[in-house]
Amino acid sequence: MRESEHGREHGGREQRAAVPLHAARDIILSSIRPLGTERIGLGAALGRVLAEDIKAERSIPPLDNSAMDGYAVRSEDVQRVPARLTIVETLPAGVLSTHKLGPGEAARILTGAAIPDGADAVVMQEHTETEPGAVTILKTAARGDHIRRVGSDVRPDTPIGWLGNVLRPAQLGMFAAVGRTQIRVSLRPRVAILATGDELVEPDRPVDGGRIVTSNSYGLYAALQEAGADPVYLGIARDEPRAIADAFREALRCDAVVSTGGVSVGDRDWIKQVLGELGGELKLWRVLMKPGAPLAFVMLNERPVFGLPGNPVSTLVTFEQFVRPALLRMTRQRAIFRPVERAVLAEDYRKAADRLHFVRVRLAERDGRRIAFSTGDQGSGILLSMVRAEGLAIVPLETTYLPAGSEVTVQMLQRTDLRDVPGF
């Protein structure tokens, strides 16, 4: 690992000065390169990220057609009502007329059927009375009434898909409508999950003798799935450099690696040292934020490696701020940041002017204002506070006191309408 200009800490390990959150985000995102692409069928494309711009190659609808069940008429024949017309044919959808409508004639027409030559309006069947071979029109019609014009949805060369779009049902339906059955999408990142710690056990193992369940691994697994990645869980590595190195060698078969624990300055925090011995370049270590200050970001074999802290809330908050946007960028997604809203604090908040704080909050509407309530104890080991959280209220680095009623920015954790730029 390259030596930092900031010197080394005890034990010969590399040290870097802590950086503000926005600088950490820039360091990480500037290091990310997009993955490759693949062609897939529409049936497998939901939720994937489009890796090409797509334009329509045909008009939708391809012909003028009826917007409802009724009668195709010449508008000049129904300017005075009631008007009795002769029914010359019946046109279901998918059948083209071979008859040009003449004076005094009408065609029974169903929704979606092509408008016959000579007709310029459709009268709803509710405004008619029928008898064998004839229809009486009870309401006047103007040219174009209830007709969907050719190309009124899209015309050739209309953009219908953009590189970086997350594909949704309506867009896939449009691709089908213009005849596209195969599209190019970004590959899903395969992301290795590695937990470290001799104290950790799987959820089905006893927790006596100071053992702790590796809950972070399962929270990260779900977070990766939510971000559109394919998680690869590699289990728990012992707190021993050789075991950790072996685990990372296996992890590097994936496109990215997320580890949890072992990134602080304790005697058994080996992550940075091991990654350095494997040839990794330390880009970032420590962020001026709480929770989640000890964060290692390393590029190794052209792969991003995120060493997240071991406390469960710190793991999830750092994932949200750094890992998730990075993975979305790997897939060429344009919108990679959670939306933010403004709210007012329900309680006073005090802190030192040394770090940006993320306060877990739930939200409620009171008297036309959005109120942010703390979810309880804000310790980095209190996972229940994260379970209850709808958002993270952002208290800036230099702020020391916010009285109740102060307006804050809240990062919305449960929203999927992402943004191109961060809101803080």
Backbone torsions as a table, in degrees:
resi	resn	phi	psi	omega
1	MET	NA	137.9	-177.1
2	ARG	-68.9	142.1	-178.8
3	GLU	-74.5	136.0	-180.0
4	SER	-77.3	152.1	175.7
5	GLU	-70.1	-10.6	-178.8
6	HIS	-91.6	6.2	175.8
7	GLY	89.0	-163.1	-175.7
8	ARG	-129.1	151.3	177.3
9	GLU	-96.6	-174.1	-174.8
10	HIS	-57.5	150.2	177.8
11	GLY	78.0	6.7	177.8
12	GLY	81.2	5.1	180.0
13	ARG	-78.7	148.0	-176.7
14	GLU	-70.8	143.1	179.4
15	GLN	-122.5	139.0	170.8
16	ARG	-129.1	145.8	177.7
17	ALA	-67.2	144.1	174.9
18	ALA	-64.6	145.1	-177.2
19	VAL	-122.3	156.7	175.7
20	PRO	-63.1	160.1	-176.1
21	LEU	-59.0	-45.3	-176.3
22	HIS	-63.1	-35.2	178.4
23	ALA	-69.4	-40.3	177.6
24	ALA	-61.6	-42.4	179.6
25	ARG	-62.8	-41.7	179.5
26	ASP	-65.3	-41.5	178.6
27	ILE	-58.8	-45.6	-177.3
28	ILE	-68.7	-50.8	-174.7
29	LEU	-67.0	-30.7	177.8
30	SER	-71.6	-15.1	180.0
31	SER	-92.0	-11.0	-172.8
32	ILE	-86.4	133.8	175.9
33	ARG	-117.9	144.5	-178.9
34	PRO	-67.3	150.3	175.4
35	LEU	-77.8	178.5	177.1
36	GLY	-74.5	-173.2	-177.1
37	THR	-128.5	168.3	175.3
38	GLU	-149.7	156.8	175.5
39	ARG	-98.6	131.6	-179.3
40	ILE	-136.0	163.7	175.4
41	GLY	-79.5	161.0	-177.8
42	LEU	-60.8	-32.3	-177.5
43	GLY	-65.3	-19.1	-179.9
44	ALA	-108.6	11.0	-168.4
45	ALA	-98.5	-9.1	-177.8
46	LEU	-58.9	128.8	178.7
47	GLY	82.0	-7.9	177.4
48	ARG	-79.1	166.5	-176.8
49	VAL	-105.7	122.5	-177.1
50	LEU	-66.0	133.5	-177.2
51	ALA	-111.9	23.4	177.3
52	GLU	-155.8	159.2	169.9
53	ASP	-88.8	138.5	-178.2
54	ILE	-125.8	134.3	174.6
55	LYS	-117.1	150.9	176.9
56	ALA	-65.2	141.5	178.7
57	GLU	-109.4	4.7	178.0
58	ARG	-153.9	165.7	177.8
59	SER	-83.3	142.8	172.9
60	ILE	-128.7	121.0	-7.3
61	PRO	-70.1	157.9	-176.6
62	PRO	-75.6	-19.2	179.9
63	LEU	-141.2	158.1	168.8
64	ASP	-58.1	133.1	-179.3
65	ASN	-144.4	165.9	-175.3
66	SER	-79.6	136.1	178.7
67	ALA	-84.8	-5.4	-179.2
68	MET	-164.4	170.7	174.4
69	ASP	-72.5	136.4	179.6
70	GLY	172.0	-139.0	-177.2
71	TYR	-134.7	128.1	173.4
72	ALA	-79.8	129.5	-174.6
73	VAL	-138.3	168.7	165.7
74	ARG	-90.9	121.4	-173.5
75	SER	-57.9	-31.6	-179.3
76	GLU	-64.9	-21.1	-179.6
77	ASP	-81.1	-11.2	-173.2
78	VAL	-126.6	31.7	175.6
79	GLN	-80.6	-20.4	170.9
80	ARG	-118.8	127.5	-177.8
81	VAL	-124.3	152.5	0.9
82	PRO	-70.1	148.5	178.8
83	ALA	-128.6	124.3	-178.4
84	ARG	-96.1	123.9	-178.2
85	LEU	-122.7	153.0	177.5
86	THR	-86.5	130.8	177.1
87	ILE	-83.7	119.1	-175.1
88	VAL	-103.4	-17.2	178.8
89	GLU	-168.2	165.5	174.8
90	THR	-119.3	131.2	-173.8
91	LEU	-121.4	100.0	170.3
92	PRO	-79.1	166.0	176.7
93	ALA	-60.4	138.9	178.1
94	GLY	92.6	-1.9	179.4
95	VAL	-116.6	127.5	178.3
96	LEU	-93.5	137.1	178.0
97	SER	-73.0	146.4	173.5
98	THR	-111.0	8.2	-174.4
99	HIS	-117.4	132.6	173.9
100	LYS	-89.0	124.1	-176.7
101	LEU	-65.5	128.9	179.4
102	GLY	-106.7	178.7	179.5
103	PRO	-56.5	135.9	177.4
104	GLY	76.9	10.3	-177.8
105	GLU	-113.2	154.6	176.2
106	ALA	-141.9	156.5	175.8
107	ALA	-122.3	127.7	171.3
108	ARG	-64.3	127.2	-174.3
109	ILE	-135.7	141.2	179.6
110	LEU	-106.6	160.3	-176.4
111	THR	-55.0	130.2	178.1
112	GLY	90.2	-9.8	179.8
113	ALA	-74.7	146.6	179.8
114	ALA	-66.6	140.0	179.1
115	ILE	-70.7	128.8	-179.4
116	PRO	-70.7	155.2	177.2
117	ASP	-58.6	137.6	180.0
118	GLY	96.7	-27.2	179.0
119	ALA	-84.9	147.9	177.1
120	ASP	-137.5	11.6	177.8
121	ALA	-159.0	160.6	174.1
122	VAL	-126.2	132.4	175.7
123	VAL	-101.7	128.9	179.0
124	MET	-60.3	143.4	-178.5
125	GLN	-63.7	-22.8	178.5
126	GLU	-66.2	-17.8	-177.7
127	HIS	-105.8	30.2	-178.5
128	THR	-138.3	161.8	168.5
129	GLU	-128.8	134.9	-175.2
130	THR	-114.4	156.1	171.4
131	GLU	-145.9	166.4	-178.1
132	PRO	-54.2	118.4	174.5
133	GLY	81.5	-0.2	-176.8
134	ALA	-148.6	159.2	176.8
135	VAL	-137.2	139.0	175.8
136	THR	-104.6	121.5	-179.3
137	ILE	-87.8	126.1	-174.8
138	LEU	-102.9	-8.2	-178.3
139	LYS	-137.5	137.6	-179.6
140	THR	-66.0	156.1	179.3
141	ALA	-131.4	144.3	176.7
142	ALA	-104.9	157.8	178.6
143	ARG	-53.6	128.6	177.1
144	GLY	91.7	-5.7	-179.5
145	ASP	-57.8	127.1	172.7
146	HIS	59.1	30.6	174.9
147	ILE	-113.9	128.2	172.9
148	ARG	-91.7	116.4	-173.1
149	ARG	-76.8	152.6	176.0
150	VAL	-56.7	132.7	178.6
151	GLY	73.1	10.4	-179.3
152	SER	-69.1	-19.8	173.6
153	ASP	-89.2	-65.5	175.5
154	VAL	-141.6	154.5	174.3
155	ARG	-118.0	164.2	177.4
156	PRO	-52.5	138.4	-179.4
157	ASP	78.5	3.9	173.0
158	THR	-71.1	126.8	175.9
159	PRO	-63.8	130.0	178.8
160	ILE	-127.7	-4.9	177.6
161	GLY	-154.2	140.6	-174.6
162	TRP	-126.9	139.2	176.3
163	LEU	-52.4	128.5	-179.4
164	GLY	98.3	-6.8	176.2
165	ASN	-69.4	138.1	165.9
166	VAL	-84.3	123.8	-170.1
167	LEU	-78.8	129.2	-179.3
168	ARG	-118.3	168.5	-174.6
169	PRO	-55.2	-43.7	-177.2
170	ALA	-62.0	-39.9	-178.8
171	GLN	-68.0	-39.9	178.1
172	LEU	-65.6	-36.8	175.2
173	GLY	-62.5	-38.5	178.2
174	MET	-65.8	-42.7	177.8
175	PHE	-57.9	-44.0	178.5
176	ALA	-62.0	-41.1	-177.4
177	ALA	-61.7	-31.9	-179.9
178	VAL	-95.8	7.6	172.7
179	GLY	91.5	11.2	177.7
180	ARG	-87.4	118.8	177.5
181	THR	-106.5	-17.6	178.8
182	GLN	-126.2	138.2	177.7
183	ILE	-136.3	159.8	179.4
184	ARG	-99.4	127.7	-179.5
185	VAL	-128.7	160.7	175.6
186	SER	-73.1	145.3	174.0
187	LEU	-63.3	146.4	172.3
188	ARG	-75.2	133.4	176.5
189	PRO	-69.9	131.8	170.3
190	ARG	-89.3	122.5	-172.5
191	VAL	-122.6	121.0	178.3
192	ALA	-79.7	139.4	174.9
193	ILE	-113.4	126.6	-178.1
194	LEU	-132.7	122.7	175.1
195	ALA	-103.1	143.9	177.7
196	THR	-125.6	144.0	176.9
197	GLY	142.8	122.1	178.7
198	ASP	-65.5	-19.8	-178.6
199	GLU	-81.9	-9.0	-173.0
200	LEU	-85.8	144.3	174.3
201	VAL	-138.0	160.3	175.0
202	GLU	-72.0	160.2	-173.8
203	PRO	-59.0	-25.5	-177.5
204	ASP	-92.7	10.3	-179.3
205	ARG	-103.9	156.7	178.9
206	PRO	-63.0	148.6	-179.8
207	VAL	-113.0	27.6	176.7
208	ASP	-79.3	169.5	176.6
209	GLY	64.4	29.3	177.5
210	GLY	81.7	10.0	179.1
211	ARG	-71.1	151.7	-179.5
212	ILE	-131.5	135.9	177.4
213	VAL	-69.5	138.4	179.5
214	THR	-78.0	64.2	-178.4
215	SER	-63.6	-31.6	179.7
216	ASN	-57.1	-38.5	-177.9
217	SER	-59.4	-39.8	-176.4
218	TYR	-81.2	-33.3	171.7
219	GLY	-63.2	-42.8	177.9
220	LEU	-65.8	-38.9	179.0
221	TYR	-57.1	-47.1	179.8
222	ALA	-67.5	-40.5	-179.9
223	ALA	-62.8	-37.8	178.0
224	LEU	-66.6	-42.1	177.4
225	GLN	-61.2	-43.6	179.7
226	GLU	-61.3	-32.0	179.5
227	ALA	-82.6	1.4	177.9
228	GLY	86.2	13.7	178.3
229	ALA	-95.4	165.2	173.5
230	ASP	-104.0	103.2	-178.0
231	PRO	-75.5	144.6	176.7
232	VAL	-126.1	105.1	-175.7
233	TYR	-85.6	122.6	-176.8
234	LEU	-103.1	4.7	175.7
235	GLY	85.5	-157.6	-173.9
236	ILE	-109.3	129.1	176.2
237	ALA	-98.4	140.5	177.7
238	ARG	-66.4	154.8	177.8
239	ASP	-76.6	68.1	-177.7
240	GLU	-150.2	128.2	-170.9
241	PRO	-52.2	-42.3	-177.4
242	ARG	-64.6	-42.1	179.6
243	ALA	-64.7	-40.6	179.1
244	ILE	-66.7	-41.5	178.9
245	ALA	-62.1	-43.4	178.4
246	ASP	-61.0	-41.0	-179.7
247	ALA	-65.1	-40.1	179.6
248	PHE	-69.0	-34.7	176.9
249	ARG	-61.0	-41.1	176.7
250	GLU	-67.8	-40.3	-177.9
251	ALA	-62.5	-31.2	-176.1
252	LEU	-72.0	-0.3	169.4
253	ARG	-72.5	-16.7	179.4
254	CYS	-91.1	177.0	-178.5
255	ASP	-80.8	-24.0	179.6
256	ALA	-155.1	162.4	-178.2
257	VAL	-132.5	136.4	173.0
258	VAL	-124.7	118.8	174.9
259	SER	-111.4	159.1	179.0
260	THR	-132.3	127.2	-178.8
261	GLY	93.7	158.6	173.5
262	GLY	78.0	22.4	-178.1
263	VAL	-115.7	8.4	178.4
264	SER	-87.9	-147.6	-176.1
265	VAL	-118.2	19.3	178.7
266	GLY	-72.8	166.9	-178.1
267	ASP	-65.1	-21.4	-178.0
268	ARG	-112.6	19.6	176.5
269	ASP	-94.5	95.0	-167.7
270	TRP	-100.7	-6.0	-167.1
271	ILE	-57.4	-52.5	-176.3
272	LYS	-63.2	-41.1	-179.8
273	GLN	-62.6	-46.1	-178.7
274	VAL	-63.9	-44.1	-179.9
275	LEU	-63.5	-35.1	176.0
276	GLY	-64.9	-43.8	179.5
277	GLU	-65.3	-25.4	176.9
278	LEU	-83.0	-3.7	177.2
279	GLY	100.7	12.9	-178.9
280	GLY	-75.1	153.6	176.5
281	GLU	-106.1	114.5	179.3
282	LEU	-72.7	115.8	179.6
283	LYS	-96.1	-27.7	-172.1
284	LEU	-158.6	137.6	169.4
285	TRP	-151.5	119.2	179.6
286	ARG	84.8	128.5	-179.6
287	VAL	-124.6	143.0	-179.4
288	LEU	-79.0	69.6	-178.6
289	MET	-147.2	159.4	176.8
290	LYS	-145.4	128.3	-2.2
291	PRO	-78.2	163.3	172.0
292	GLY	104.9	26.6	-179.0
293	ALA	-62.7	-47.1	-177.8
294	PRO	-78.8	99.2	-178.7
295	LEU	-132.0	124.1	176.8
296	ALA	-106.0	130.5	173.2
297	PHE	-122.7	121.4	-174.2
298	VAL	-130.2	139.6	169.5
299	MET	-100.7	123.1	-176.3
300	LEU	-137.9	122.0	-176.7
301	ASN	53.1	40.5	178.9
302	GLU	63.8	20.5	179.3
303	ARG	-117.4	137.7	175.9
304	PRO	-76.8	133.7	177.3
305	VAL	-121.7	123.1	-179.7
306	PHE	-108.6	115.3	174.2
307	GLY	-96.5	99.2	-176.1
308	LEU	-89.5	153.8	178.1
309	PRO	-66.8	164.0	-171.9
310	GLY	-87.6	-21.9	178.5
311	ASN	-68.1	138.3	-169.7
312	PRO	-60.9	-40.7	179.4
313	VAL	-69.3	-41.1	177.7
314	SER	-59.0	-40.5	178.9
315	THR	-59.8	-49.1	-176.1
316	LEU	-71.1	-37.2	-179.5
317	VAL	-69.1	-42.6	178.1
318	THR	-68.5	-35.0	174.1
319	PHE	-58.5	-47.1	-176.6
320	GLU	-63.1	-39.6	-174.7
321	GLN	-80.2	-31.7	-169.6
322	PHE	-123.4	-48.9	-173.8
323	VAL	-70.9	-47.9	-176.4
324	ARG	-58.9	-51.9	177.4
325	PRO	-59.4	-36.1	-179.8
326	ALA	-65.0	-43.0	179.8
327	LEU	-66.0	-38.9	177.9
328	LEU	-64.8	-37.6	176.8
329	ARG	-66.1	-34.0	177.8
330	MET	-60.2	-27.3	-179.3
331	THR	-95.7	10.5	178.9
332	ARG	72.6	11.9	179.6
333	GLN	-65.4	136.0	-177.7
334	ARG	-79.7	-46.0	-179.5
335	ALA	-91.9	115.3	-172.8
336	ILE	-127.2	0.2	-175.1
337	PHE	-115.4	139.0	174.3
338	ARG	-60.4	147.1	176.1
339	PRO	-70.8	159.4	175.7
340	VAL	-122.9	153.0	175.6
341	GLU	-131.6	166.0	175.5
342	ARG	-101.5	141.8	178.5
343	ALA	-149.5	167.1	176.8
344	VAL	-112.3	142.9	-177.7
345	LEU	-72.5	139.0	176.6
346	ALA	-82.7	-21.3	-176.7
347	GLU	-132.3	160.8	171.2
348	ASP	-63.3	152.2	174.8
349	TYR	-139.1	128.6	179.7
350	ARG	-123.2	146.4	176.7
351	LYS	-161.8	169.8	173.6
352	ALA	-80.1	156.9	-179.3
353	ALA	-88.3	53.4	-176.8
354	ASP	-124.0	-19.8	-177.0
355	ARG	-148.5	150.1	168.4
356	LEU	-71.1	138.2	179.6
357	HIS	-111.3	139.3	168.9
358	PHE	-105.2	114.7	-178.1
359	VAL	-103.2	121.3	179.6
360	ARG	-71.3	125.7	-174.4
361	VAL	-136.4	154.5	165.4
362	ARG	-109.3	157.5	-170.8
363	LEU	-121.6	145.7	176.5
364	ALA	-147.3	153.0	177.4
365	GLU	-98.1	124.8	179.6
366	ARG	-135.9	121.0	176.9
367	ASP	51.8	41.8	176.8
368	GLY	78.1	7.5	178.5
369	ARG	-120.4	148.0	174.6
370	ARG	-89.3	124.0	-176.6
371	ILE	-109.1	135.6	178.1
372	ALA	-105.2	118.2	179.1
373	PHE	-107.0	133.6	174.8
374	SER	-59.1	143.1	177.6
375	THR	-85.3	7.0	178.2
376	GLY	120.6	-154.4	-179.8
377	ASP	-50.0	126.2	-175.1
378	GLN	-96.5	15.5	176.5
379	GLY	-60.0	147.9	-176.3
380	SER	-70.8	-9.8	176.5
381	GLY	-99.8	2.0	-176.5
382	ILE	-92.3	86.8	-175.9
383	LEU	-66.3	-30.7	-179.6
384	LEU	-59.9	-31.6	178.3
385	SER	-64.2	-30.0	177.5
386	MET	-80.2	-35.1	177.0
387	VAL	-59.2	-40.0	-176.7
388	ARG	-81.2	-12.2	-170.1
389	ALA	-78.5	133.7	169.1
390	GLU	-95.8	-20.5	-178.8
391	GLY	-161.0	173.5	176.8
392	LEU	-117.2	113.1	175.7
393	ALA	-76.7	133.2	-172.7
394	ILE	-102.7	117.0	176.7
395	VAL	-106.6	115.2	-172.9
396	PRO	-58.6	157.2	-176.0
397	LEU	-52.3	-48.0	-171.9
398	GLU	-82.0	-10.1	-177.4
399	THR	-75.7	136.6	178.3
400	THR	-112.3	-22.6	-176.4
401	TYR	-152.1	130.0	172.5
402	LEU	-125.6	115.0	177.2
403	PRO	-73.5	158.0	174.1
404	ALA	-52.8	138.1	-176.6
405	GLY	96.3	-8.7	177.0
406	SER	-69.4	142.3	178.4
407	GLU	-85.5	135.3	-180.0
408	VAL	-133.8	161.4	171.5
409	THR	-87.7	134.8	-180.0
410	VAL	-121.3	121.9	174.0
411	GLN	-79.2	122.9	-172.4
412	MET	-87.9	109.7	-172.1
413	LEU	-76.9	-23.6	-174.0
414	GLN	-102.6	8.3	-179.6
415	ARG	-96.7	143.2	179.9
416	THR	-113.3	1.3	177.2
417	ASP	-83.3	84.4	-170.4
418	LEU	-74.9	166.3	-176.6
419	ARG	-121.8	156.5	179.2
420	ASP	-73.9	-28.6	-177.2
421	VAL	-127.0	149.8	178.0
422	PRO	-69.9	153.4	-179.4
423	GLY	-93.5	5.3	178.9
424	PHE	-157.0	NA	NA
